């Protein structure tokens, strides 16, 4: 479990006009009063509301311009909360929770009646996870309700991995942005469900499939879904910058095609592409975990660089490289 934070050592409670803050007590009060708060997690920053307050939850959908058919993920701070929100929990789910919580794993389970249909997009299942960030865990421990918290970005846009990314998106329209530094994993959670007792990956994410299979045995991969996704992150288009993005195995070839334009390159480890105006490198060490942590920040920087096109290099299809490629495939536009 991530270490607790001493709330009394945080900045004293005071009125703030929205803004980036480390004041946990302020964020707790805002959530109790039905407001939205952006929170840090190890994956990306989330836009949080009390799951038992439908008016507050509706604000999430409105703020993000997120369709109501796309379910939200519920965040808890202790595994003992799981049976209050979910029922018929399979043994495999208990095993996964003991291995990976707190951490970047969301499980889709049959929901208890206390969970609103608004949170689950009318489905009989709910996605639940325990984030691995000390500020957010401490905040949750002081609340008498879990929170719903999708990524704190407009629908389909690049996910935020810093408080400033959230501020750039929403400014003063969110009650407060709890600043927990840069997200350490940098990819949304891996989402897993259970169909006929067989684990199914609905979204590749911050835990590699190989690590899941080491715990559960072989898993199935779900297909993308456009109309009634079982879980977040299943839509074909998502995580996209405003700038046109092209994913390729051959950066030089695509550079030649676009040579007359101003080009940004998202590279795994190579730093120099003479025909590119800007190159962002994910990991000079060729480390896939480091590449994942840098992915969304690099996309934010390229999107703000006034380039005509972003050429993204496909990464090795292993470990978190599979999750990175999944995000880039959905970002092509």
KELOTI-629905 format. One record per residue (C-alpha): x, y, z; residue number from 1; residue in three letters. Coordinates in Angstrom, 2 decimals. Each point is the difference from the previous one (the first is absolute). Layout:
N
site xx X&yy Y&zz Z&num NUM&residu ALA
...
//
This chain:
333
site xx 0.00&yy 0.00&zz 0.00&num 1&residu UNK
site xx 1.31&yy 3.48&zz -0.85&num 2&residu UNK
site xx 1.01&yy 2.08&zz 3.04&num 3&residu UNK
site xx -2.59&yy 2.19&zz 1.68&num 4&residu UNK
site xx 0.33&yy 3.76&zz -0.13&num 5&residu UNK
site xx -0.44&yy 2.13&zz 3.11&num 6&residu UNK
site xx -2.94&yy 2.22&zz -0.93&num 7&residu UNK
site xx 0.79&yy 2.40&zz 2.84&num 8&residu UNK
site xx 3.33&yy 0.72&zz -1.65&num 9&residu UNK
site xx -1.71&yy 1.13&zz -3.21&num 10&residu UNK
site xx -0.87&yy 3.65&zz -0.69&num 11&residu UNK
site xx -2.84&yy 1.16&zz 2.34&num 12&residu UNK
site xx -3.51&yy -0.06&zz -1.40&num 13&residu UNK
site xx -0.78&yy 3.26&zz -1.78&num 14&residu UNK
site xx -2.27&yy 1.13&zz -2.84&num 15&residu UNK
site xx 1.66&yy -0.33&zz -3.41&num 16&residu UNK
site xx -1.15&yy 0.99&zz -3.43&num 17&residu UNK
site xx 1.04&yy -3.14&zz -1.85&num 18&residu UNK
site xx 3.25&yy -0.82&zz -0.20&num 19&residu UNK
site xx 2.74&yy -2.34&zz 0.52&num 20&residu UNK
site xx 0.30&yy -0.82&zz 3.71&num 21&residu UNK
site xx 1.42&yy -2.52&zz 2.45&num 22&residu UNK
site xx -2.82&yy 0.63&zz 2.47&num 23&residu UNK
site xx -1.64&yy -3.39&zz 0.54&num 24&residu UNK
site xx -2.56&yy 1.34&zz 2.49&num 25&residu UNK
site xx -1.19&yy 2.57&zz -2.53&num 26&residu UNK
site xx -0.46&yy -2.72&zz -2.62&num 27&residu UNK
site xx -1.91&yy -2.21&zz 2.44&num 28&residu UNK
site xx -2.39&yy 2.83&zz 0.84&num 29&residu UNK
site xx -0.56&yy 0.82&zz -3.65&num 30&residu UNK
site xx -0.88&yy -3.64&zz -0.72&num 31&residu UNK
site xx -2.36&yy -0.15&zz 3.01&num 32&residu UNK
site xx -1.74&yy 3.10&zz -1.36&num 33&residu UNK
site xx -0.61&yy -1.59&zz -3.40&num 34&residu UNK
site xx 2.84&yy 1.65&zz -1.90&num 35&residu UNK
site xx 2.54&yy -1.51&zz -2.37&num 36&residu UNK
site xx 3.66&yy -0.34&zz 0.97&num 37&residu UNK
site xx 2.88&yy -1.10&zz -2.19&num 38&residu UNK
site xx 2.13&yy -2.59&zz 1.78&num 39&residu UNK
site xx 3.44&yy -1.50&zz -0.62&num 40&residu UNK
site xx 0.46&yy -3.73&zz -0.45&num 41&residu UNK
site xx 2.93&yy -2.12&zz -1.09&num 42&residu UNK
site xx -1.66&yy -0.43&zz -3.42&num 43&residu UNK
site xx -1.42&yy 3.38&zz -1.06&num 44&residu UNK
site xx -1.85&yy 2.84&zz 1.73&num 45&residu UNK
site xx -3.70&yy -0.65&zz 0.58&num 46&residu UNK
site xx -3.10&yy 2.19&zz 0.19&num 47&residu UNK
site xx -1.69&yy -1.08&zz 3.22&num 48&residu UNK
site xx -3.50&yy 0.12&zz 1.52&num 49&residu UNK
site xx -1.91&yy -1.76&zz 2.78&num 50&residu UNK
site xx -1.45&yy -3.19&zz -1.55&num 51&residu UNK
site xx -3.16&yy 0.31&zz 2.14&num 52&residu UNK
site xx -0.77&yy 3.51&zz -1.30&num 53&residu UNK
site xx -1.53&yy -0.29&zz -3.47&num 54&residu UNK
site xx -0.03&yy 3.76&zz -0.44&num 55&residu UNK
site xx 3.75&yy 0.11&zz 0.57&num 56&residu UNK
site xx 0.60&yy -3.01&zz -2.26&num 57&residu UNK
site xx -1.97&yy 1.70&zz -2.80&num 58&residu UNK
site xx 2.46&yy 2.90&zz 0.27&num 59&residu UNK
site xx 2.79&yy -2.39&zz -1.00&num 60&residu UNK
site xx -1.77&yy -0.95&zz -3.22&num 61&residu UNK
site xx -0.82&yy 3.63&zz -0.75&num 62&residu UNK
site xx 3.51&yy 1.29&zz 0.75&num 63&residu UNK
site xx 1.66&yy -2.65&zz -2.13&num 64&residu UNK
site xx -2.73&yy -0.03&zz -2.68&num 65&residu UNK
site xx 0.02&yy -3.72&zz 0.56&num 66&residu UNK
site xx -2.91&yy -2.08&zz -1.31&num 67&residu UNK
site xx -2.21&yy -1.49&zz 2.68&num 68&residu UNK
site xx 0.43&yy -3.49&zz -1.50&num 69&residu UNK
site xx 3.69&yy -0.02&zz 1.03&num 70&residu UNK
site xx 0.26&yy -1.31&zz 3.61&num 71&residu UNK
site xx 2.19&yy 1.49&zz 2.72&num 72&residu UNK
site xx 2.51&yy -1.68&zz 2.32&num 73&residu UNK
site xx -0.56&yy 0.04&zz 3.78&num 74&residu UNK
site xx 3.06&yy 0.64&zz 2.19&num 75&residu UNK
site xx 0.37&yy -1.40&zz 3.52&num 76&residu UNK
site xx 2.73&yy 0.10&zz 2.66&num 77&residu UNK
site xx -0.31&yy -3.45&zz 1.60&num 78&residu UNK
site xx -0.81&yy -3.48&zz -1.25&num 79&residu UNK
site xx -2.67&yy -0.36&zz 2.72&num 80&residu UNK
site xx -2.12&yy 2.45&zz -2.01&num 81&residu UNK
site xx -0.18&yy -2.38&zz -2.96&num 82&residu UNK
site xx -2.98&yy -2.12&zz 1.20&num 83&residu UNK
site xx -1.99&yy 3.15&zz 0.81&num 84&residu UNK
site xx 0.10&yy 0.92&zz -3.69&num 85&residu UNK
site xx 0.21&yy -3.37&zz -1.77&num 86&residu UNK
site xx -1.48&yy -3.48&zz 0.46&num 87&residu UNK
site xx 0.74&yy -3.51&zz -1.22&num 88&residu UNK
site xx 3.69&yy 0.84&zz 0.05&num 89&residu UNK
site xx 1.98&yy -2.88&zz -1.56&num 90&residu UNK
site xx 3.08&yy -1.43&zz 1.67&num 91&residu UNK
site xx 2.13&yy 1.22&zz -2.91&num 92&residu UNK
site xx -1.07&yy 3.57&zz 0.77&num 93&residu UNK
site xx 1.07&yy -0.38&zz 3.64&num 94&residu UNK
site xx 3.36&yy -1.33&zz -1.18&num 95&residu UNK
site xx 0.49&yy 2.89&zz -2.39&num 96&residu UNK
site xx -0.91&yy 2.54&zz 2.68&num 97&residu UNK
site xx 2.50&yy -1.51&zz 2.42&num 98&residu UNK
site xx 2.73&yy 0.12&zz -2.66&num 99&residu UNK
site xx -0.62&yy 3.36&zz -1.62&num 100&residu UNK
site xx -1.90&yy 2.31&zz 2.39&num 101&residu UNK
site xx 0.68&yy 2.77&zz 0.59&num 102&residu UNK
site xx 1.05&yy 0.34&zz -3.62&num 103&residu UNK
site xx -1.03&yy 0.44&zz -3.64&num 104&residu UNK
site xx -2.57&yy -2.80&zz -0.16&num 105&residu UNK
site xx -3.77&yy 0.44&zz -0.40&num 106&residu UNK
site xx -2.32&yy -3.00&zz 0.36&num 107&residu UNK
site xx -3.47&yy -0.23&zz -1.53&num 108&residu UNK
site xx -2.36&yy -1.79&zz 2.41&num 109&residu UNK
site xx -3.77&yy -0.41&zz 0.59&num 110&residu UNK
site xx -1.10&yy 3.11&zz 1.85&num 111&residu UNK
site xx -1.85&yy 0.41&zz 3.27&num 112&residu UNK
site xx -3.25&yy 1.98&zz -0.06&num 113&residu UNK
site xx 1.61&yy 3.02&zz 1.68&num 114&residu UNK
site xx 1.96&yy 0.75&zz -3.17&num 115&residu UNK
site xx -1.93&yy 2.36&zz -2.25&num 116&residu UNK
site xx -0.88&yy -0.95&zz -3.57&num 117&residu UNK
site xx 1.42&yy 3.39&zz -0.97&num 118&residu UNK
site xx 3.47&yy -1.09&zz 1.14&num 119&residu UNK
site xx -0.25&yy -3.32&zz -1.86&num 120&residu UNK
site xx -1.77&yy 1.31&zz -3.14&num 121&residu UNK
site xx -2.98&yy -2.21&zz 0.83&num 122&residu UNK
site xx 2.05&yy -3.18&zz 0.13&num 123&residu UNK
site xx -0.28&yy -2.61&zz 2.75&num 124&residu UNK
site xx 3.77&yy 0.12&zz 0.52&num 125&residu UNK
site xx 2.33&yy 2.58&zz 1.51&num 126&residu UNK
site xx 3.70&yy 0.70&zz -0.48&num 127&residu UNK
site xx 1.94&yy 0.37&zz 3.26&num 128&residu UNK
site xx 3.62&yy 0.78&zz 0.80&num 129&residu UNK
site xx 2.24&yy 1.14&zz 2.84&num 130&residu UNK
site xx 2.40&yy 2.73&zz -1.19&num 131&residu UNK
site xx 3.61&yy -0.02&zz 1.13&num 132&residu UNK
site xx 0.58&yy 3.63&zz 0.90&num 133&residu UNK
site xx 0.52&yy 1.15&zz 3.61&num 134&residu UNK
site xx -1.90&yy 3.30&zz -0.33&num 135&residu UNK
site xx -3.07&yy -1.57&zz -1.57&num 136&residu UNK
site xx -0.02&yy -2.98&zz 2.37&num 137&residu UNK
site xx 0.15&yy 2.39&zz 2.96&num 138&residu UNK
site xx -2.79&yy 2.08&zz -1.48&num 139&residu UNK
site xx -2.16&yy -3.09&zz -0.50&num 140&residu UNK
site xx 0.62&yy -1.24&zz 3.54&num 141&residu UNK
site xx -1.55&yy 3.21&zz 1.33&num 142&residu UNK
site xx -3.19&yy -0.35&zz -2.06&num 143&residu UNK
site xx -3.01&yy -2.18&zz 0.74&num 144&residu UNK
site xx -0.57&yy -0.71&zz -3.69&num 145&residu UNK
site xx 2.06&yy -1.34&zz -2.91&num 146&residu UNK
site xx 0.55&yy 2.21&zz -3.04&num 147&residu UNK
site xx -0.63&yy -0.37&zz -3.70&num 148&residu UNK
site xx 3.02&yy 1.31&zz -1.89&num 149&residu UNK
site xx 0.55&yy -0.31&zz -3.74&num 150&residu UNK
site xx 3.04&yy 1.74&zz -1.46&num 151&residu UNK
site xx -0.08&yy 3.79&zz 0.41&num 152&residu UNK
site xx -0.10&yy 0.93&zz -3.68&num 153&residu UNK
site xx -2.63&yy 0.82&zz -2.59&num 154&residu UNK
site xx -1.44&yy -3.13&zz -1.61&num 155&residu UNK
site xx 2.41&yy -1.66&zz -2.50&num 156&residu UNK
site xx 2.86&yy 2.43&zz 0.77&num 157&residu UNK
site xx 3.47&yy -0.88&zz 1.34&num 158&residu UNK
site xx -0.11&yy -1.05&zz 3.67&num 159&residu UNK
site xx 1.61&yy 2.31&zz 2.60&num 160&residu UNK
site xx 3.02&yy -1.14&zz 1.98&num 161&residu UNK
site xx 0.62&yy 3.24&zz 1.89&num 162&residu UNK
site xx -2.07&yy 2.57&zz 1.84&num 163&residu UNK
site xx 0.93&yy 2.56&zz -2.66&num 164&residu UNK
site xx -1.45&yy -2.20&zz -2.75&num 165&residu UNK
site xx -3.34&yy 0.06&zz 1.85&num 166&residu UNK
site xx 0.20&yy 3.78&zz 0.49&num 167&residu UNK
site xx 0.71&yy 0.44&zz -3.71&num 168&residu UNK
site xx -3.15&yy -1.96&zz -0.81&num 169&residu UNK
site xx -2.48&yy 1.30&zz 2.58&num 170&residu UNK
site xx 1.45&yy 3.09&zz 1.66&num 171&residu UNK
site xx -2.32&yy 1.31&zz 2.74&num 172&residu UNK
site xx -2.90&yy -2.25&zz -0.97&num 173&residu UNK
site xx 1.12&yy -2.74&zz 2.42&num 174&residu UNK
site xx -0.22&yy 0.65&zz 3.76&num 175&residu UNK
site xx 3.64&yy -0.84&zz 0.68&num 176&residu UNK
site xx 2.88&yy -1.95&zz -1.48&num 177&residu UNK
site xx 1.85&yy -2.05&zz 2.61&num 178&residu UNK
site xx 3.65&yy 0.13&zz -1.02&num 179&residu UNK
site xx 1.76&yy -3.32&zz 0.45&num 180&residu UNK
site xx 2.82&yy 0.56&zz -2.48&num 181&residu UNK
site xx 0.49&yy -1.90&zz -3.25&num 182&residu UNK
site xx -1.84&yy -3.31&zz -0.34&num 183&residu UNK
site xx 2.51&yy -2.80&zz 0.49&num 184&residu UNK
site xx -1.61&yy -2.66&zz -2.21&num 185&residu UNK
site xx -1.40&yy 2.40&zz -2.58&num 186&residu UNK
site xx -2.52&yy -2.37&zz -1.61&num 187&residu UNK
site xx -3.56&yy -0.61&zz 1.11&num 188&residu UNK
site xx -0.70&yy -3.15&zz 1.98&num 189&residu UNK
site xx -0.21&yy -3.43&zz -1.55&num 190&residu UNK
site xx -3.67&yy -1.03&zz 0.09&num 191&residu UNK
site xx -0.90&yy -3.64&zz 0.50&num 192&residu UNK
site xx -3.33&yy -1.80&zz 0.32&num 193&residu UNK
site xx -1.14&yy -3.59&zz 0.30&num 194&residu UNK
site xx -2.17&yy -1.77&zz -2.56&num 195&residu UNK
site xx -0.97&yy -3.54&zz 0.88&num 196&residu UNK
site xx 2.81&yy -0.02&zz 2.52&num 197&residu UNK
site xx 2.56&yy 0.95&zz -2.68&num 198&residu UNK
site xx 1.91&yy 3.27&zz 0.53&num 199&residu UNK
site xx -0.49&yy 2.48&zz -2.86&num 200&residu UNK
site xx 2.10&yy 3.11&zz -0.63&num 201&residu UNK
site xx -2.30&yy 2.85&zz -1.03&num 202&residu UNK
site xx 2.73&yy 2.64&zz -0.08&num 203&residu UNK
site xx 3.78&yy -0.41&zz -0.16&num 204&residu UNK
site xx 1.58&yy 2.28&zz 2.55&num 205&residu UNK
site xx 2.55&yy 0.60&zz 2.72&num 206&residu UNK
site xx 0.44&yy -3.68&zz 0.88&num 207&residu UNK
site xx 1.39&yy -2.13&zz -2.80&num 208&residu UNK
site xx -2.09&yy -2.93&zz -1.19&num 209&residu UNK
site xx 2.92&yy -2.31&zz 0.79&num 210&residu UNK
site xx -0.21&yy 1.03&zz 3.67&num 211&residu UNK
site xx -3.75&yy -0.66&zz 0.07&num 212&residu UNK
site xx 0.47&yy -3.43&zz -1.56&num 213&residu UNK
site xx 2.68&yy -0.87&zz 2.54&num 214&residu UNK
site xx -2.72&yy 0.40&zz 2.63&num 215&residu UNK
site xx -3.10&yy -1.36&zz -1.76&num 216&residu UNK
site xx 1.21&yy -2.13&zz -2.90&num 217&residu UNK
site xx -0.86&yy 0.78&zz -3.61&num 218&residu UNK
site xx -2.42&yy 2.89&zz -0.55&num 219&residu UNK
site xx -2.19&yy 0.99&zz -2.94&num 220&residu UNK
site xx 0.08&yy 3.40&zz -1.69&num 221&residu UNK
site xx -3.30&yy 1.80&zz -0.58&num 222&residu UNK
site xx -0.69&yy 1.84&zz -3.25&num 223&residu UNK
site xx -0.47&yy 3.76&zz -0.27&num 224&residu UNK
site xx -3.60&yy 1.09&zz 0.49&num 225&residu UNK
site xx -1.64&yy 3.11&zz -1.46&num 226&residu UNK
site xx -3.58&yy -0.18&zz 1.28&num 227&residu UNK
site xx -0.22&yy -1.58&zz 3.45&num 228&residu UNK
site xx 3.47&yy -0.37&zz 1.49&num 229&residu UNK
site xx 0.24&yy -2.27&zz 3.04&num 230&residu UNK
site xx 2.88&yy 2.10&zz 1.28&num 231&residu UNK
site xx 1.66&yy 3.36&zz -0.66&num 232&residu UNK
site xx 2.69&yy 0.18&zz -2.68&num 233&residu UNK
site xx -1.66&yy -2.44&zz -2.40&num 234&residu UNK
site xx -0.96&yy 2.55&zz -2.65&num 235&residu UNK
site xx 1.94&yy -0.11&zz -3.27&num 236&residu UNK
site xx 0.92&yy 3.71&zz 0.20&num 237&residu UNK
site xx 1.43&yy 1.28&zz 3.25&num 238&residu UNK
site xx 3.06&yy 1.65&zz 1.60&num 239&residu UNK
site xx 0.38&yy 2.19&zz -3.10&num 240&residu UNK
site xx 1.89&yy 3.29&zz -0.42&num 241&residu UNK
site xx -1.53&yy 2.78&zz -2.09&num 242&residu UNK
site xx 2.92&yy -0.38&zz -2.43&num 243&residu UNK
site xx -0.19&yy -2.74&zz -2.60&num 244&residu UNK
site xx 1.86&yy -3.10&zz 1.24&num 245&residu UNK
site xx 1.39&yy -2.84&zz -2.13&num 246&residu UNK
site xx 1.23&yy -3.24&zz 1.61&num 247&residu UNK
site xx 2.66&yy -1.85&zz -1.96&num 248&residu UNK
site xx 2.72&yy -2.65&zz 0.11&num 249&residu UNK
site xx 2.11&yy 2.13&zz -2.38&num 250&residu UNK
site xx 0.36&yy 3.61&zz 1.15&num 251&residu UNK
site xx 2.48&yy 0.92&zz -2.76&num 252&residu UNK
site xx -2.41&yy -1.14&zz -2.72&num 253&residu UNK
site xx -2.86&yy 2.11&zz 1.35&num 254&residu UNK
site xx 2.34&yy 2.95&zz 0.55&num 255&residu UNK
site xx 0.84&yy -0.08&zz -3.70&num 256&residu UNK
site xx -3.68&yy 0.12&zz -0.92&num 257&residu UNK
site xx -0.64&yy 3.01&zz 2.25&num 258&residu UNK
site xx 3.35&yy 1.72&zz -0.62&num 259&residu UNK
site xx -1.60&yy 3.25&zz -1.18&num 260&residu UNK
site xx -1.81&yy 0.45&zz 3.32&num 261&residu UNK
site xx 1.06&yy 0.81&zz 3.56&num 262&residu UNK
site xx 0.30&yy -3.41&zz 1.68&num 263&residu UNK
site xx 0.19&yy -1.19&zz 3.59&num 264&residu UNK
site xx 1.31&yy -3.49&zz 0.76&num 265&residu UNK
site xx -0.87&yy -2.15&zz 2.99&num 266&residu UNK
site xx 2.94&yy -2.38&zz 0.19&num 267&residu UNK
site xx 0.64&yy -3.01&zz 2.23&num 268&residu UNK
site xx 3.72&yy 0.67&zz 0.52&num 269&residu UNK
site xx 1.56&yy 1.72&zz -3.05&num 270&residu UNK
site xx 0.68&yy 3.71&zz 0.59&num 271&residu UNK
site xx 0.85&yy 1.29&zz -3.48&num 272&residu UNK
site xx -2.20&yy 0.18&zz -3.07&num 273&residu UNK
site xx 1.44&yy 2.80&zz -2.20&num 274&residu UNK
site xx -3.26&yy 0.56&zz -1.90&num 275&residu UNK
site xx -2.03&yy 0.48&zz 3.19&num 276&residu UNK
site xx -0.63&yy 3.38&zz 1.62&num 277&residu UNK
site xx -0.31&yy -1.61&zz 3.44&num 278&residu UNK
site xx 0.78&yy -3.46&zz 1.40&num 279&residu UNK
site xx -1.28&yy -1.27&zz 3.35&num 280&residu UNK
site xx 1.73&yy -3.13&zz 1.28&num 281&residu UNK
site xx -1.87&yy -2.37&zz 2.31&num 282&residu UNK
site xx 3.01&yy -1.91&zz 1.36&num 283&residu UNK
site xx 3.61&yy 0.29&zz -1.10&num 284&residu UNK
site xx 0.59&yy -3.18&zz 2.05&num 285&residu UNK
site xx -2.65&yy -1.84&zz -2.04&num 286&residu UNK
site xx -1.89&yy -0.66&zz 3.23&num 287&residu UNK
site xx -3.69&yy -0.62&zz -0.65&num 288&residu UNK
site xx -1.10&yy 1.02&zz 3.52&num 289&residu UNK
site xx 1.83&yy 3.32&zz -0.36&num 290&residu UNK
site xx -1.51&yy 0.45&zz -3.47&num 291&residu UNK
site xx -3.50&yy -0.51&zz 1.42&num 292&residu UNK
site xx 0.60&yy 2.58&zz 2.73&num 293&residu UNK
site xx 1.07&yy 2.58&zz -2.61&num 294&residu UNK
site xx -2.58&yy -0.76&zz -2.71&num 295&residu UNK
site xx -2.83&yy 2.42&zz 0.73&num 296&residu UNK
site xx 2.24&yy 2.88&zz 1.06&num 297&residu UNK
site xx 1.92&yy -0.37&zz -3.27&num 298&residu UNK
site xx -3.28&yy 0.06&zz -1.95&num 299&residu UNK
site xx -1.10&yy 3.13&zz 1.87&num 300&residu UNK
site xx 3.30&yy 1.69&zz -0.91&num 301&residu UNK
site xx -0.17&yy -1.01&zz -3.65&num 302&residu UNK
site xx -3.63&yy 1.11&zz -0.23&num 303&residu UNK
site xx 0.98&yy 3.44&zz 1.31&num 304&residu UNK
site xx 3.01&yy 0.35&zz -2.34&num 305&residu UNK
site xx -1.85&yy 1.30&zz -3.07&num 306&residu UNK
site xx 0.98&yy -2.96&zz -2.19&num 307&residu UNK
site xx -2.13&yy -1.13&zz -2.94&num 308&residu UNK
site xx 0.25&yy -3.69&zz 0.78&num 309&residu UNK
site xx 1.32&yy -2.29&zz 2.74&num 310&residu UNK
site xx 1.73&yy -3.15&zz -1.20&num 311&residu UNK
site xx -0.01&yy -2.58&zz 2.80&num 312&residu UNK
site xx 2.26&yy -3.03&zz 0.00&num 313&residu UNK
site xx -1.61&yy -3.32&zz 0.83&num 314&residu UNK
site xx 1.69&yy -1.63&zz 2.99&num 315&residu UNK
site xx 0.88&yy -3.67&zz 0.54&num 316&residu UNK
site xx -3.20&yy -2.02&zz 0.49&num 317&residu UNK
site xx 0.91&yy -1.26&zz 3.47&num 318&residu UNK
site xx -0.47&yy 1.12&zz 3.59&num 319&residu UNK
site xx -1.28&yy 3.56&zz 0.23&num 320&residu UNK
site xx 0.94&yy 0.46&zz -3.65&num 321&residu UNK
site xx -3.31&yy -1.71&zz -0.80&num 322&residu UNK
site xx -1.90&yy 2.57&zz 2.10&num 323&residu UNK
site xx 1.90&yy 2.93&zz -1.54&num 324&residu UNK
site xx -0.74&yy -1.26&zz -3.52&num 325&residu UNK
site xx -3.66&yy -0.40&zz 0.96&num 326&residu UNK
site xx -0.16&yy 3.68&zz 1.04&num 327&residu UNK
site xx 1.76&yy 1.15&zz -3.16&num 328&residu UNK
site xx -2.28&yy -2.09&zz -2.23&num 329&residu UNK
site xx -3.03&yy 1.67&zz 1.58&num 330&residu UNK
site xx 1.64&yy 3.43&zz -0.34&num 331&residu UNK
site xx 0.41&yy -0.22&zz -3.79&num 332&residu UNK
site xx -2.20&yy 2.57&zz -1.66&num 333&residu UNK
//
